[in-house]
Amino acid sequence: MMSRILQIAFALMALSYFLAPLPAHAQEATAVSQCQAIAQSLPNVTFASFKPDVAVNTQASAKDEVTISYVGHSTFLIETPGGVSIATDFSGWYAPPKTPDVVTMNKAHSSHYTLTPDPGIKHVLHGWGDDGKPADHDVTVGDAYIRNVTTDIRSFGGAMEPDGNSIFIIEAAGLCIGHLGHLHHELDDTDYAEIGRLDVVMVPVDGGLTMGAESMSRVVTRLRSALILPMHRRGPPVTNFLQMFDDRFDRSFASGASVTVSLRSLPKKPLIYILQGV
């Protein structure tokens, strides 16, 4: 009987602890990725939904839409329902129609970054580390959450520089949008686990400046994104990339340079969608 009473008392104490108000500093918790994967047993990755202590409205209703516009080379302008604008691989060579709130960069070539961005840009995210350490971004801007996964990059001498490139992931309106940047090698299981779910992926299709079409197609197939947006086409026609995929993928050439997408409108079958200008 005494043992039973002690068990009940302990349970009540534990319950009161978990129901107690959080201390003030806990309310300042940063956003946590809704697209991140937990690598419970690689290569089998289980996807999970994470809920931060402080809600960030990246998990909008299914009707909320994100507009993605191809600007040039590997620069896209991503516009969220809350009005946040993000330009990828921003160099200034290809100017978005308005000054973005956030720009991401990679340093493979000067067409992917600039060290003198417009001072009106509030957030400049380098894909490489500025302090000798890998870049590590976890940034919340309005209704967008932006993070990165570093990959190695091939230097001009041919050697691989660890963590010189970043895959940037933008989460908005419940969508997970990834930009592969100047990806120079196939990803491994740890990379895929860190990336997590990608509903939309922007992929270089230059045929060799980053990776060959066959290697890049394996990355795209493994990511299993619903919407695949080719970019960074130099040299071979985009059809060389398209030929790497079987009938599990649809293909379509857009009539314009933009696509508007929501959770509800994502293709049921993976779609390689070539925006005008690519």
N, C-alpha and C positions, 0 to 999 in steps of 0.2 A: 504494500500500500504506500509506504513512504517513498519507494522508488518511483511509483506512478506519479505521486505529487511532485517530486523533483523534476520528472520529465515534463510535466505540464508547465511548471514554473519556468523551466529553461526555454520552452517553446514560446511562452508569452514574452520573455525577455528578448528573445531573438526577433519576434514579430514587431515589438515596439522599436527595436533598433532599425529594422528595415523600413518602417513606416515613418520614422522620425524625419523632419525636414532636412534637406541637404544643407550643409554649410554654404555660406555666401560664395566662397571661391569655387565651389563645384558648379555653380551656375555659369561659369565662364568657360566650360568645356568646349573645345573646338569641335568642328564638324567631323564626322566619321564617315568614311566612304560607304555609300549604299551599293556600290558595284564590286567591292573588294571580295576576293575569294579567300577562303581558308584552306590551306594546303594540309588537309588532315592526313592524306596518304597519297603522296605524289606517285605516278602522274594522275591519279584519279582525284580531281579537285571538286570539292563541294561548294556550291555558291550559297551565300547566306545574306540576309538583310540585316544591316546593323542600324541601331537606333541610338543616336547620340543623346546625352543628357540635355543638351540645348538643341532644340530642333532648328535645322536650317532648311528652308523651303526648296530643297532640290527635288523633293518627292511631291511634285505638283499633281493635279488631277490629270486624267488621261486626255482631256481636251486641250490642255496647254501644249503649245507648239514651240519648237526651236527652228529657226531658219538658218540654214548653212549655205553660204554663197562662196563660189570659187572666185578668188581674186587673181591668182596667177602663181605659176611654179608650184610651191607647196603651201601657199598662203590661202587660208579660208577665213571668212568672217562668220563667227557663230554668234547669233543673237537670241537671248533667252526671253521667256515670257515677261520677266521683270525688267527688261530693257538693258541688261548687261551685254556688252559686246566684247568679243574675244577674237583676236587675230593670231593665227598660228604661223610658226616659222617666219616671223616678221622681220623684214630687212629694210623696209622702206622703198624697195625697188617696185613693189606692187602695192599701191596705196588703196586701202579700203575706202569706201565712199564717205566714211566719217572716222574721226579719231577714236580708236577703240579704248575701252576701259582697261583691258588686259592684253598683253602680247606675250607669246611664248617664242623662244628662239632655240636654234641649234647651231653649232659652230662648224659644220662640215665645210661650208663655203660661205662667202660673203653674201650670197643670195638667200641665206637662211638666218641672218642675224645682223644687227647693227649695234655699235657701241655708242651711237649718238641718236637715240630715239627721240621722238617729239616729247618735250617736257610735259605736254598735256596728257600723256599716257600715265595712268595712276599706278599700274602694276606691270613691271617688266620682269619676266621670269626666264632666267637663263637655264638651258638644258644641261649645262656643264657647271661644275663646282667652281666658285670664285675663291675659295679658301683652301684648295687642295683636297677637299672632301667631295664626295658625290653630291650633286644637287639634290635637294630634298624640299619639295614644295607641298604645302597644305594650306591653300588660300581660299577663303570664302569671300566672295564679292557679290553682294545682293543675293540673288537666288541661284548663284552658280558656285560650285565647289570645284577647285582645280588642284590636281595632284600630279605627280610624275613617277615614272619607273625608269631608272637609268639603264642604258645598254652601252656596249663598247663601240668605239668608232675607229675606223681605219685612217691612220695618218697619211700624209703625203708620201712618206717613205715606205708605206706598206705595213708597218707594225700596228697592232691594235692598242688603242689607248683605252684603259678601263674607264667606264662610266662617263664617256665623253659626249654621249647623245642622250636625249630623254624622249620617252614616249609620254606625251601629255594626255591626261584624261580629264574631261570636263563632264561634270554631273549637273544636269539641270532638267527640270520638268519630268523627273523620274527616269531620264535617259542617261545612258553611259556612252559618251562619245570619245573615241580615242584617235589620236594623231600619231602615226608611227615615226614621224620625223625622218631623219636620214639614217634609217636602219641598215646596218652593215653585216648583220649575222642573223641566223635563225635563232629564235628564242628557245630557251630551255624550260623545263617544268616549273622552276622557281619563278621565272619571268611571267609565265602564264598565270601562276597563282597570285602574283603581286598585281597584275593587271586586272584580273577578275573578269566580270561580264562586260562586253562591249556590244552595245546595240548598233552603233554606227562606228565604222573605222575608215580612216583616210590613209591610203596606202600608196607608196611610190611605185611607179610602173616604168621606170627608166630602162630596165632590162640589164643593168650592170653597174651603173654608177653607185647605186646602193647595193642591191642584190639582183641576181638573175631572176627571170620570171618564174622559173620552176621553184626556186627557194622561197620567193615571196608568196607564191601561191600556196605553199605548204603552211606558211604562217597564217594566211587569211583563212584557210580551211580549218585550222586548229582553233582560231578565235571564234568561229561560228557566228559572226555578226550578221544581223538581219539586213543591214544596208552598208554596202562597200563602195566608197567613193575614191576612184583612182586620182592620182595627182603626180606631180614631178615627172612628167613624161618627157624624155629626151631621147632622140634617136629612133628606136623601133616604134612602130605604130602600136596603139593600145590593144589592137586585136591579138598581138603576140601574147599579151597577158591574159586576155580572155580565153585563148585556146587552151590554157592550162586547167580549165575548169570543166567538169562534166555537167550532165543535166540536173544535178542537184542544185545548181545555181542558175538564176535567171540573169539576163543581160538586157540593158536598155540604154539608149542614148537620149539624154534630156534635150528639151527644146530651149532651155534657158540655163543660166549659170547658177541658179539657186534651187534648193529643195527645202520644203517645210515638212517637218516630221514630228510626230507625237507618239506616245506609247501605243495609242489606238491605231495609228496609221502605219506602223512598222510592217514591212512585208512579211507574210507568213513563210515564204520561201526566200532564202538569201538572194539578194538582188545586187548585182554589180551595176552601178548607175553612173554613167559617164556624163558629168556636167559639161555644158558648153564652155569652150576655152581650153579644156584638157587636150 
